[in-house]
């Protein structure tokens, strides 16, 4: 940075700040000091194991039934939910590559 403005935070503090519950479709777009904070923020916003398991169940059930609307574990599943589940699986796959 230019030296006039600086943001210094310990990585654990950043992870704690961003480690709170987050809506599944919100992803970080930018950060003030990307060389240090972005990897931590991105890691926090990756799908966790529970989200990936949910997404697999949704996609598998949808592909097996081919109905417009179905229920998975009591949750109504329609095409927008299936598309969100596919995005979760895509993100998980990209992050593991």
ChimeraX attribute file (.defattr): number of C-alpha atoms within 10 A of each C-alpha:
attribute: neighborCount
match mode: 1-to-1
recipient: residues
	/A:1	8
	/A:2	5
	/A:3	5
	/A:4	5
	/A:5	7
	/A:6	10
	/A:7	9
	/A:8	8
	/A:9	11
	/A:10	9
	/A:11	14
	/A:12	11
	/A:13	10
	/A:14	16
	/A:15	17
	/A:16	12
	/A:17	11
	/A:18	16
	/A:19	15
	/A:20	9
	/A:21	8
	/A:22	11
	/A:23	7
	/A:24	14
	/A:25	9
	/A:26	8
	/A:27	13
	/A:28	10
	/A:29	7
	/A:30	10
	/A:31	11
	/A:32	12
	/A:33	13
	/A:34	11
	/A:35	8
	/A:36	16
	/A:37	19
	/A:38	17
	/A:39	12
	/A:40	17
	/A:41	22
	/A:42	15
	/A:43	14
	/A:44	21
	/A:45	20
	/A:46	17
	/A:47	20
	/A:48	12
	/A:49	10
	/A:50	9
	/A:51	16
	/A:52	21
	/A:53	14
	/A:54	16
	/A:55	22
	/A:56	17
	/A:57	15
	/A:58	26
	/A:59	21
	/A:60	13
	/A:61	17
	/A:62	20
	/A:63	10
	/A:64	9
	/A:65	11
	/A:66	10
	/A:67	12
	/A:68	9
	/A:69	13
	/A:70	16
	/A:71	12
	/A:72	13
	/A:73	9
	/A:74	7
	/A:75	9
	/A:76	11
	/A:77	19
	/A:78	15
	/A:79	14
	/A:80	9
	/A:81	15
	/A:82	21
	/A:83	14
	/A:84	16
	/A:85	22
	/A:86	17
	/A:87	17
	/A:88	23
	/A:89	20
	/A:90	13
	/A:91	15
	/A:92	17
	/A:93	12
	/A:94	10
	/A:95	12
	/A:96	6
	/A:97	5
